[in-house]
Amino acid sequence: MIDFGKLLDDQDDEKPIFPKEIFESLVRNEQFSYLRGDQERVLEKWFNQRELKDNIIKMNTGGGKTTVGLLQLQSSINEGVGPALYLCLDNQLIEQVLDDAKSLGINCVTFDESNEMPIEFLNNEAILVTTFQKLFNARSVFGILGDASKPAISIGCLVIDDAHAALNKAREVFSLKFNSSSKQYKYLIEMFKGSLISQSLGTATDIIDGRDRYSILMVPYWSWIEQIESVTKFLSGYDESDLDMKFKWPLIRDSLDQYFMLVSASSIELIPKCLPIHKIPSYAKAERRIFMSATLNDDFSLIKDFDIDKNSVKKPLEPDTFSDVGEKIILSPYNIDRSLNSSVLANALSKLEGFNIVTLVTSNYRAELWKKHGFFQPSPSNIIDTIRTLKGSNGNHVVLSNRYDGIDLPDSACRILIIDGLPSAGSLFEQFSLFARPSSK
């Protein structure tokens, strides 16, 4: 006799793996009533080549990348390719992803105060949402190469959100910076003084004496290689209270021969030529890696620093149309009328009511001008609440300092966006590159 009940039960246990079918099976909030056409097409393209180790997803800001990433991870879990990991830039973005996942009906978890690995993640019952830094550090709970104290966590599929910004985070993780007051600065300056002086007598002398605060010199690679053993032995004696060294040194110590050393009067930086990304086995050995971004100005740096397959870089997955780009007008007031400076604009915009206005500035100093005109500047601890206020009400005037990545302000959450100044080159290597290759793009 055929047991039709058992057949139905077996059928019910089969979980869909096609992203659109997963979406339609979820108990969703009304804001996710349907998948947009561009989301569907990108998900279909990914599904057809999901077995590739690396896939790059390019979608415009506001195109629904978070939904796409969550569905890709859930598809992988349903197919048996887990655990699944979603990496964000900061805690505020974790909250955004968790909120979206809850509205979608997708089960997600994150780390609590105990810092223990969530069992639902390890059992392929939920997607783990955490920061990029949680995985990429020398004391990572995911494990690092050579650390026998904890085995590396195997990852089936991982998504890196805002890959262009994650590149900068990764470079920070594998770089060291020593201020002029530190013992490391004084030791390294003394060690390479002769090499710097023979390269550029006047500039080196002024840097070493602290008179030139703007010039930057690079230690010649041959001098660096000659002293690599002495440098390694000295740096390995860092104090346990030095958190920067504590969370970076084990990732760096075996690769110093592939580093640049740059010197200024205020600091010394050790920068990798390419990232020793193999030190993070959970990343390096992940079965599927998905990189999502609205803008990747230098796609090929993904090959050098993230060890991504070149064919994936050449053929990113993109929507066929630009239907996810909303109507907008972009103005450059200062080019229209030289009198329209930041102060004039802040005063005029402060009088507008009924919709949300957000200003992005490069520093807290520049934020003061906007605060004088009634703009509210949230602290790092309450930026999540501020974003929720913007999404849930109108008439808010907000200024954000040095927050150019990952801020999700759709529709009425922000009707006017002002960019008051652009961030300048941060690291000594970036500044040195601008000087050494002024026409490079």
Contacts in CASP RR format, 6 or more apart in sequence:
PFRMAT RR
TARGET T0000
AUTHOR 0000-0000-0000
METHOD contacts of the structure
MODEL  1
MIDFGKLLDDQDDEKPIFPKEIFESLVRNEQFSYLRGDQERVLEKWFNQR
ELKDNIIKMNTGGGKTTVGLLQLQSSINEGVGPALYLCLDNQLIEQVLDD
AKSLGINCVTFDESNEMPIEFLNNEAILVTTFQKLFNARSVFGILGDASK
PAISIGCLVIDDAHAALNKAREVFSLKFNSSSKQYKYLIEMFKGSLISQS
LGTATDIIDGRDRYSILMVPYWSWIEQIESVTKFLSGYDESDLDMKFKWP
LIRDSLDQYFMLVSASSIELIPKCLPIHKIPSYAKAERRIFMSATLNDDF
SLIKDFDIDKNSVKKPLEPDTFSDVGEKIILSPYNIDRSLNSSVLANALS
KLEGFNIVTLVTSNYRAELWKKHGFFQPSPSNIIDTIRTLKGSNGNHVVL
SNRYDGIDLPDSACRILIIDGLPSAGSLFEQFSLFARPSSK
15 78 0 8 1.000
16 22 0 8 1.000
16 25 0 8 1.000
16 78 0 8 1.000
17 75 0 8 1.000
17 78 0 8 1.000
17 79 0 8 1.000
18 47 0 8 1.000
18 75 0 8 1.000
19 43 0 8 1.000
19 44 0 8 1.000
19 46 0 8 1.000
19 47 0 8 1.000
19 68 0 8 1.000
19 71 0 8 1.000
19 72 0 8 1.000
19 74 0 8 1.000
19 75 0 8 1.000
20 35 0 8 1.000
20 40 0 8 1.000
20 43 0 8 1.000
20 44 0 8 1.000
22 71 0 8 1.000
22 74 0 8 1.000
22 75 0 8 1.000
22 78 0 8 1.000
23 32 0 8 1.000
23 35 0 8 1.000
23 71 0 8 1.000
23 104 0 8 1.000
26 104 0 8 1.000
26 105 0 8 1.000
26 106 0 8 1.000
27 105 0 8 1.000
28 103 0 8 1.000
28 104 0 8 1.000
28 105 0 8 1.000
29 102 0 8 1.000
29 103 0 8 1.000
29 104 0 8 1.000
29 105 0 8 1.000
31 103 0 8 1.000
32 67 0 8 1.000
32 103 0 8 1.000
32 104 0 8 1.000
35 43 0 8 1.000
35 67 0 8 1.000
36 63 0 8 1.000
36 64 0 8 1.000
36 323 0 8 1.000
36 324 0 8 1.000
37 319 0 8 1.000
37 323 0 8 1.000
38 59 0 8 1.000
38 63 0 8 1.000
38 319 0 8 1.000
38 320 0 8 1.000
38 321 0 8 1.000
38 323 0 8 1.000
38 324 0 8 1.000
39 59 0 8 1.000
39 63 0 8 1.000
39 64 0 8 1.000
39 67 0 8 1.000
39 68 0 8 1.000
41 319 0 8 1.000
41 320 0 8 1.000
42 57 0 8 1.000
42 59 0 8 1.000
42 68 0 8 1.000
42 317 0 8 1.000
42 318 0 8 1.000
42 319 0 8 1.000
43 68 0 8 1.000
43 71 0 8 1.000
43 72 0 8 1.000
45 317 0 8 1.000
46 55 0 8 1.000
46 57 0 8 1.000
46 68 0 8 1.000
46 72 0 8 1.000
46 290 0 8 1.000
46 317 0 8 1.000
47 75 0 8 1.000
49 55 0 8 1.000
50 72 0 8 1.000
50 75 0 8 1.000
50 76 0 8 1.000
50 288 0 8 1.000
51 288 0 8 1.000
52 288 0 8 1.000
52 309 0 8 1.000
52 312 0 8 1.000
53 286 0 8 1.000
53 287 0 8 1.000
53 288 0 8 1.000
53 289 0 8 1.000
53 309 0 8 1.000
53 312 0 8 1.000
54 289 0 8 1.000
54 290 0 8 1.000
54 291 0 8 1.000
54 308 0 8 1.000
54 309 0 8 1.000
54 312 0 8 1.000
55 288 0 8 1.000
55 289 0 8 1.000
55 290 0 8 1.000
55 291 0 8 1.000
55 312 0 8 1.000
55 317 0 8 1.000
56 163 0 8 1.000
56 290 0 8 1.000
56 291 0 8 1.000
56 292 0 8 1.000
56 293 0 8 1.000
56 296 0 8 1.000
56 299 0 8 1.000
56 302 0 8 1.000
56 308 0 8 1.000
56 312 0 8 1.000
56 313 0 8 1.000
56 316 0 8 1.000
56 317 0 8 1.000
57 65 0 8 1.000
57 68 0 8 1.000
57 69 0 8 1.000
57 290 0 8 1.000
57 291 0 8 1.000
57 292 0 8 1.000
57 293 0 8 1.000
57 316 0 8 1.000
57 317 0 8 1.000
57 318 0 8 1.000
58 293 0 8 1.000
58 294 0 8 1.000
58 296 0 8 1.000
58 316 0 8 1.000
58 317 0 8 1.000
58 318 0 8 1.000
59 65 0 8 1.000
59 68 0 8 1.000
59 292 0 8 1.000
59 294 0 8 1.000
59 318 0 8 1.000
59 319 0 8 1.000
59 324 0 8 1.000
60 294 0 8 1.000
60 322 0 8 1.000
60 324 0 8 1.000
60 325 0 8 1.000
61 294 0 8 1.000
62 294 0 8 1.000
62 324 0 8 1.000
62 408 0 8 1.000
62 410 0 8 1.000
63 324 0 8 1.000
64 324 0 8 1.000
65 161 0 8 1.000
65 292 0 8 1.000
65 294 0 8 1.000
66 96 0 8 1.000
66 97 0 8 1.000
66 100 0 8 1.000
66 161 0 8 1.000
66 408 0 8 1.000
67 100 0 8 1.000
67 104 0 8 1.000
68 292 0 8 1.000
69 86 0 8 1.000
69 159 0 8 1.000
69 161 0 8 1.000
69 290 0 8 1.000
69 292 0 8 1.000
70 86 0 8 1.000
70 97 0 8 1.000
70 100 0 8 1.000
70 101 0 8 1.000
70 104 0 8 1.000
70 106 0 8 1.000
70 108 0 8 1.000
70 127 0 8 1.000
71 106 0 8 1.000
72 157 0 8 1.000
72 159 0 8 1.000
72 290 0 8 1.000
73 84 0 8 1.000
73 85 0 8 1.000
73 86 0 8 1.000
73 127 0 8 1.000
73 157 0 8 1.000
73 159 0 8 1.000
74 84 0 8 1.000
74 106 0 8 1.000
74 127 0 8 1.000
76 82 0 8 1.000
76 84 0 8 1.000
76 156 0 8 1.000
76 157 0 8 1.000
76 288 0 8 1.000
77 83 0 8 1.000
77 84 0 8 1.000
77 124 0 8 1.000
77 127 0 8 1.000
77 157 0 8 1.000
80 124 0 8 1.000
81 156 0 8 1.000
81 157 0 8 1.000
81 287 0 8 1.000
81 288 0 8 1.000
82 124 0 8 1.000
82 155 0 8 1.000
82 156 0 8 1.000
82 157 0 8 1.000
82 287 0 8 1.000
83 121 0 8 1.000
83 122 0 8 1.000
83 124 0 8 1.000
83 128 0 8 1.000
83 153 0 8 1.000
83 154 0 8 1.000
83 155 0 8 1.000
83 156 0 8 1.000
84 121 0 8 1.000
84 124 0 8 1.000
84 127 0 8 1.000
84 128 0 8 1.000
84 155 0 8 1.000
84 156 0 8 1.000
84 157 0 8 1.000
84 158 0 8 1.000
85 121 0 8 1.000
85 127 0 8 1.000
85 128 0 8 1.000
85 130 0 8 1.000
85 135 0 8 1.000
85 155 0 8 1.000
85 157 0 8 1.000
85 158 0 8 1.000
85 159 0 8 1.000
85 282 0 8 1.000
85 286 0 8 1.000
86 97 0 8 1.000
86 108 0 8 1.000
86 127 0 8 1.000
86 128 0 8 1.000
86 129 0 8 1.000
86 130 0 8 1.000
86 158 0 8 1.000
86 159 0 8 1.000
86 161 0 8 1.000
87 130 0 8 1.000
87 131 0 8 1.000
87 132 0 8 1.000
87 134 0 8 1.000
87 135 0 8 1.000
87 158 0 8 1.000
87 159 0 8 1.000
87 160 0 8 1.000
87 161 0 8 1.000
87 166 0 8 1.000
88 94 0 8 1.000
88 96 0 8 1.000
88 97 0 8 1.000
88 129 0 8 1.000
88 130 0 8 1.000
88 131 0 8 1.000
88 132 0 8 1.000
88 161 0 8 1.000
88 162 0 8 1.000
89 131 0 8 1.000
89 132 0 8 1.000
89 161 0 8 1.000
89 162 0 8 1.000
89 165 0 8 1.000
89 166 0 8 1.000
89 169 0 8 1.000
89 405 0 8 1.000
89 406 0 8 1.000
90 131 0 8 1.000
91 131 0 8 1.000
91 384 0 8 1.000
92 383 0 8 1.000
92 384 0 8 1.000
92 387 0 8 1.000
93 161 0 8 1.000
93 162 0 8 1.000
93 406 0 8 1.000
93 408 0 8 1.000
94 110 0 8 1.000
94 129 0 8 1.000
94 130 0 8 1.000
94 131 0 8 1.000
95 384 0 8 1.000
96 387 0 8 1.000
96 408 0 8 1.000
97 108 0 8 1.000
97 129 0 8 1.000
97 161 0 8 1.000
98 108 0 8 1.000
98 110 0 8 1.000
98 129 0 8 1.000
101 107 0 8 1.000
101 108 0 8 1.000
101 127 0 8 1.000
101 129 0 8 1.000
102 108 0 8 1.000
106 127 0 8 1.000
107 120 0 8 1.000
107 125 0 8 1.000
107 126 0 8 1.000
107 127 0 8 1.000
108 126 0 8 1.000
108 127 0 8 1.000
108 128 0 8 1.000
108 129 0 8 1.000
109 118 0 8 1.000
109 120 0 8 1.000
109 121 0 8 1.000
109 126 0 8 1.000
109 127 0 8 1.000
109 128 0 8 1.000
109 129 0 8 1.000
110 118 0 8 1.000
110 128 0 8 1.000
110 129 0 8 1.000
110 130 0 8 1.000
111 118 0 8 1.000
111 130 0 8 1.000
111 134 0 8 1.000
111 141 0 8 1.000
115 141 0 8 1.000
117 141 0 8 1.000
117 153 0 8 1.000
118 126 0 8 1.000
118 128 0 8 1.000
120 126 0 8 1.000
121 127 0 8 1.000
121 128 0 8 1.000
122 153 0 8 1.000
132 160 0 8 1.000
132 166 0 8 1.000
132 169 0 8 1.000
132 170 0 8 1.000
133 169 0 8 1.000
133 173 0 8 1.000
134 140 0 8 1.000
134 141 0 8 1.000
134 142 0 8 1.000
135 142 0 8 1.000
135 280 0 8 1.000
135 282 0 8 1.000
135 283 0 8 1.000
136 169 0 8 1.000
136 170 0 8 1.000
136 173 0 8 1.000
136 280 0 8 1.000
136 283 0 8 1.000
137 173 0 8 1.000
137 247 0 8 1.000
137 248 0 8 1.000
137 251 0 8 1.000
138 144 0 8 1.000
138 246 0 8 1.000
138 247 0 8 1.000
138 248 0 8 1.000
138 249 0 8 1.000
138 250 0 8 1.000
138 251 0 8 1.000
139 246 0 8 1.000
139 247 0 8 1.000
140 280 0 8 1.000
140 282 0 8 1.000
141 150 0 8 1.000
141 153 0 8 1.000
142 152 0 8 1.000
142 153 0 8 1.000
142 155 0 8 1.000
142 280 0 8 1.000
142 282 0 8 1.000
143 150 0 8 1.000
143 151 0 8 1.000
143 152 0 8 1.000
143 153 0 8 1.000
143 280 0 8 1.000
143 281 0 8 1.000
143 282 0 8 1.000
144 152 0 8 1.000
144 250 0 8 1.000
144 251 0 8 1.000
144 279 0 8 1.000
144 280 0 8 1.000
144 281 0 8 1.000
145 152 0 8 1.000
145 278 0 8 1.000
145 279 0 8 1.000
145 280 0 8 1.000
145 281 0 8 1.000
147 250 0 8 1.000
152 281 0 8 1.000
152 282 0 8 1.000
152 285 0 8 1.000
153 282 0 8 1.000
154 282 0 8 1.000
154 285 0 8 1.000
155 282 0 8 1.000
155 283 0 8 1.000
155 285 0 8 1.000
155 286 0 8 1.000
155 287 0 8 1.000
156 286 0 8 1.000
156 287 0 8 1.000
156 288 0 8 1.000
157 286 0 8 1.000
157 287 0 8 1.000
157 288 0 8 1.000
157 289 0 8 1.000
157 290 0 8 1.000
158 282 0 8 1.000
158 283 0 8 1.000
158 286 0 8 1.000
158 288 0 8 1.000
158 289 0 8 1.000
158 290 0 8 1.000
159 290 0 8 1.000
159 291 0 8 1.000
159 292 0 8 1.000
160 166 0 8 1.000
160 289 0 8 1.000
160 290 0 8 1.000
160 291 0 8 1.000
160 292 0 8 1.000
161 292 0 8 1.000
161 406 0 8 1.000
162 292 0 8 1.000
162 293 0 8 1.000
162 294 0 8 1.000
162 405 0 8 1.000
162 406 0 8 1.000
163 291 0 8 1.000
163 292 0 8 1.000
163 293 0 8 1.000
163 296 0 8 1.000
163 302 0 8 1.000
163 306 0 8 1.000
164 293 0 8 1.000
164 294 0 8 1.000
164 295 0 8 1.000
164 296 0 8 1.000
164 297 0 8 1.000
164 405 0 8 1.000
165 405 0 8 1.000
165 406 0 8 1.000
166 291 0 8 1.000
167 301 0 8 1.000
167 302 0 8 1.000
167 305 0 8 1.000
167 306 0 8 1.000
170 275 0 8 1.000
170 277 0 8 1.000
170 305 0 8 1.000
170 306 0 8 1.000
171 271 0 8 1.000
171 272 0 8 1.000
171 275 0 8 1.000
171 305 0 8 1.000
171 427 0 8 1.000
173 248 0 8 1.000
173 251 0 8 1.000
174 248 0 8 1.000
174 251 0 8 1.000
174 252 0 8 1.000
174 272 0 8 1.000
174 275 0 8 1.000
174 276 0 8 1.000
175 248 0 8 1.000
175 269 0 8 1.000
175 270 0 8 1.000
175 271 0 8 1.000
175 272 0 8 1.000
175 427 0 8 1.000
176 235 0 8 1.000
176 244 0 8 1.000
176 245 0 8 1.000
176 248 0 8 1.000
176 252 0 8 1.000
176 269 0 8 1.000
176 270 0 8 1.000
177 244 0 8 1.000
177 267 0 8 1.000
177 268 0 8 1.000
177 269 0 8 1.000
177 270 0 8 1.000
177 427 0 8 1.000
178 184 0 8 1.000
178 185 0 8 1.000
178 188 0 8 1.000
178 267 0 8 1.000
178 268 0 8 1.000
178 269 0 8 1.000
179 185 0 8 1.000
179 266 0 8 1.000
179 267 0 8 1.000
180 210 0 8 1.000
180 265 0 8 1.000
180 266 0 8 1.000
180 267 0 8 1.000
184 234 0 8 1.000
184 235 0 8 1.000
184 268 0 8 1.000
185 267 0 8 1.000
185 268 0 8 1.000
187 234 0 8 1.000
188 231 0 8 1.000
188 261 0 8 1.000
188 263 0 8 1.000
188 268 0 8 1.000
189 208 0 8 1.000
189 263 0 8 1.000
189 268 0 8 1.000
191 227 0 8 1.000
191 230 0 8 1.000
191 231 0 8 1.000
192 219 0 8 1.000
192 223 0 8 1.000
192 224 0 8 1.000
192 227 0 8 1.000
192 261 0 8 1.000
192 263 0 8 1.000
193 204 0 8 1.000
193 208 0 8 1.000
194 204 0 8 1.000
195 219 0 8 1.000
195 220 0 8 1.000
195 223 0 8 1.000
196 204 0 8 1.000
196 207 0 8 1.000
196 208 0 8 1.000
196 217 0 8 1.000
196 219 0 8 1.000
196 263 0 8 1.000
197 204 0 8 1.000
197 205 0 8 1.000
199 217 0 8 1.000
199 220 0 8 1.000
200 217 0 8 1.000
203 212 0 8 1.000
203 215 0 8 1.000
203 217 0 8 1.000
204 217 0 8 1.000
206 212 0 8 1.000
206 215 0 8 1.000
206 265 0 8 1.000
207 215 0 8 1.000
207 217 0 8 1.000
207 263 0 8 1.000
207 264 0 8 1.000
207 265 0 8 1.000
208 265 0 8 1.000
210 265 0 8 1.000
211 265 0 8 1.000
212 265 0 8 1.000
213 264 0 8 1.000
213 265 0 8 1.000
213 266 0 8 1.000
214 264 0 8 1.000
215 264 0 8 1.000
215 265 0 8 1.000
216 262 0 8 1.000
216 263 0 8 1.000
216 264 0 8 1.000
216 428 0 8 1.000
216 431 0 8 1.000
216 432 0 8 1.000
216 435 0 8 1.000
217 262 0 8 1.000
217 263 0 8 1.000
217 264 0 8 1.000
218 260 0 8 1.000
218 261 0 8 1.000
218 262 0 8 1.000
218 263 0 8 1.000
218 432 0 8 1.000
219 260 0 8 1.000
219 261 0 8 1.000
219 262 0 8 1.000
219 263 0 8 1.000
221 260 0 8 1.000
224 231 0 8 1.000
224 259 0 8 1.000
224 260 0 8 1.000
224 261 0 8 1.000
225 257 0 8 1.000
228 256 0 8 1.000
228 257 0 8 1.000
231 256 0 8 1.000
232 253 0 8 1.000
232 256 0 8 1.000
235 245 0 8 1.000
235 249 0 8 1.000
235 253 0 8 1.000
236 249 0 8 1.000
236 253 0 8 1.000
238 245 0 8 1.000
238 246 0 8 1.000
238 249 0 8 1.000
239 245 0 8 1.000
240 246 0 8 1.000
250 279 0 8 1.000
251 276 0 8 1.000
251 279 0 8 1.000
251 280 0 8 1.000
252 259 0 8 1.000
252 270 0 8 1.000
252 272 0 8 1.000
252 276 0 8 1.000
254 276 0 8 1.000
255 272 0 8 1.000
255 276 0 8 1.000
256 270 0 8 1.000
258 272 0 8 1.000
258 273 0 8 1.000
258 274 0 8 1.000
258 276 0 8 1.000
259 270 0 8 1.000
259 271 0 8 1.000
259 272 0 8 1.000
259 273 0 8 1.000
260 270 0 8 1.000
260 271 0 8 1.000
260 272 0 8 1.000
260 273 0 8 1.000
260 429 0 8 1.000
261 268 0 8 1.000
261 269 0 8 1.000
261 270 0 8 1.000
261 271 0 8 1.000
262 268 0 8 1.000
262 269 0 8 1.000
262 271 0 8 1.000
262 428 0 8 1.000
262 429 0 8 1.000
262 432 0 8 1.000
263 428 0 8 1.000
264 428 0 8 1.000
267 428 0 8 1.000
269 427 0 8 1.000
269 428 0 8 1.000
269 429 0 8 1.000
271 427 0 8 1.000
271 428 0 8 1.000
271 429 0 8 1.000
274 304 0 8 1.000
274 305 0 8 1.000
275 304 0 8 1.000
275 305 0 8 1.000
275 306 0 8 1.000
275 307 0 8 1.000
277 283 0 8 1.000
277 284 0 8 1.000
277 305 0 8 1.000
277 306 0 8 1.000
277 307 0 8 1.000
278 284 0 8 1.000
278 307 0 8 1.000
283 289 0 8 1.000
284 307 0 8 1.000
289 308 0 8 1.000
291 302 0 8 1.000
291 306 0 8 1.000
291 308 0 8 1.000
296 302 0 8 1.000
296 316 0 8 1.000
299 313 0 8 1.000
299 316 0 8 1.000
300 310 0 8 1.000
300 313 0 8 1.000
302 308 0 8 1.000
302 313 0 8 1.000
303 309 0 8 1.000
303 310 0 8 1.000
303 313 0 8 1.000
333 340 0 8 1.000
333 345 0 8 1.000
334 340 0 8 1.000
334 341 0 8 1.000
342 366 0 8 1.000
342 369 0 8 1.000
342 370 0 8 1.000
342 420 0 8 1.000
343 369 0 8 1.000
345 418 0 8 1.000
346 359 0 8 1.000
346 369 0 8 1.000
346 370 0 8 1.000
346 372 0 8 1.000
346 373 0 8 1.000
346 375 0 8 1.000
347 373 0 8 1.000
349 357 0 8 1.000
349 373 0 8 1.000
349 397 0 8 1.000
349 416 0 8 1.000
349 418 0 8 1.000
350 373 0 8 1.000
350 374 0 8 1.000
350 375 0 8 1.000
350 397 0 8 1.000
352 416 0 8 1.000
353 395 0 8 1.000
354 394 0 8 1.000
354 395 0 8 1.000
355 394 0 8 1.000
355 395 0 8 1.000
355 412 0 8 1.000
355 415 0 8 1.000
355 416 0 8 1.000
356 390 0 8 1.000
356 394 0 8 1.000
356 395 0 8 1.000
356 396 0 8 1.000
356 397 0 8 1.000
356 398 0 8 1.000
356 409 0 8 1.000
356 412 0 8 1.000
356 413 0 8 1.000
356 414 0 8 1.000
356 415 0 8 1.000
356 416 0 8 1.000
357 375 0 8 1.000
357 395 0 8 1.000
357 396 0 8 1.000
357 397 0 8 1.000
357 398 0 8 1.000
357 414 0 8 1.000
357 415 0 8 1.000
357 416 0 8 1.000
357 417 0 8 1.000
357 418 0 8 1.000
358 390 0 8 1.000
358 398 0 8 1.000
358 399 0 8 1.000
358 400 0 8 1.000
358 409 0 8 1.000
358 414 0 8 1.000
358 416 0 8 1.000
358 417 0 8 1.000
358 418 0 8 1.000
359 370 0 8 1.000
359 375 0 8 1.000
359 398 0 8 1.000
359 399 0 8 1.000
359 400 0 8 1.000
359 417 0 8 1.000
359 418 0 8 1.000
359 419 0 8 1.000
359 420 0 8 1.000
360 399 0 8 1.000
360 400 0 8 1.000
360 403 0 8 1.000
360 404 0 8 1.000
360 417 0 8 1.000
360 418 0 8 1.000
360 419 0 8 1.000
360 420 0 8 1.000
360 421 0 8 1.000
361 367 0 8 1.000
361 370 0 8 1.000
361 399 0 8 1.000
361 400 0 8 1.000
361 401 0 8 1.000
361 402 0 8 1.000
361 420 0 8 1.000
361 421 0 8 1.000
362 401 0 8 1.000
362 402 0 8 1.000
362 420 0 8 1.000
362 421 0 8 1.000
362 422 0 8 1.000
362 423 0 8 1.000
362 424 0 8 1.000
363 401 0 8 1.000
363 402 0 8 1.000
364 377 0 8 1.000
364 401 0 8 1.000
366 401 0 8 1.000
366 420 0 8 1.000
366 421 0 8 1.000
367 375 0 8 1.000
367 377 0 8 1.000
367 399 0 8 1.000
367 401 0 8 1.000
370 377 0 8 1.000
370 399 0 8 1.000
370 420 0 8 1.000
371 377 0 8 1.000
371 399 0 8 1.000
374 397 0 8 1.000
375 397 0 8 1.000
375 398 0 8 1.000
375 399 0 8 1.000
376 386 0 8 1.000
376 396 0 8 1.000
376 397 0 8 1.000
376 398 0 8 1.000
376 399 0 8 1.000
377 398 0 8 1.000
377 399 0 8 1.000
377 400 0 8 1.000
377 401 0 8 1.000
378 385 0 8 1.000
378 386 0 8 1.000
378 398 0 8 1.000
378 400 0 8 1.000
383 400 0 8 1.000
383 403 0 8 1.000
386 398 0 8 1.000
387 407 0 8 1.000
387 408 0 8 1.000
387 409 0 8 1.000
387 413 0 8 1.000
389 396 0 8 1.000
390 396 0 8 1.000
390 398 0 8 1.000
390 409 0 8 1.000
390 413 0 8 1.000
390 414 0 8 1.000
391 409 0 8 1.000
391 410 0 8 1.000
391 413 0 8 1.000
392 413 0 8 1.000
394 412 0 8 1.000
400 407 0 8 1.000
402 423 0 8 1.000
404 423 0 8 1.000
409 417 0 8 1.000
425 431 0 8 1.000
425 433 0 8 1.000
425 434 0 8 1.000
433 440 0 8 1.000
END
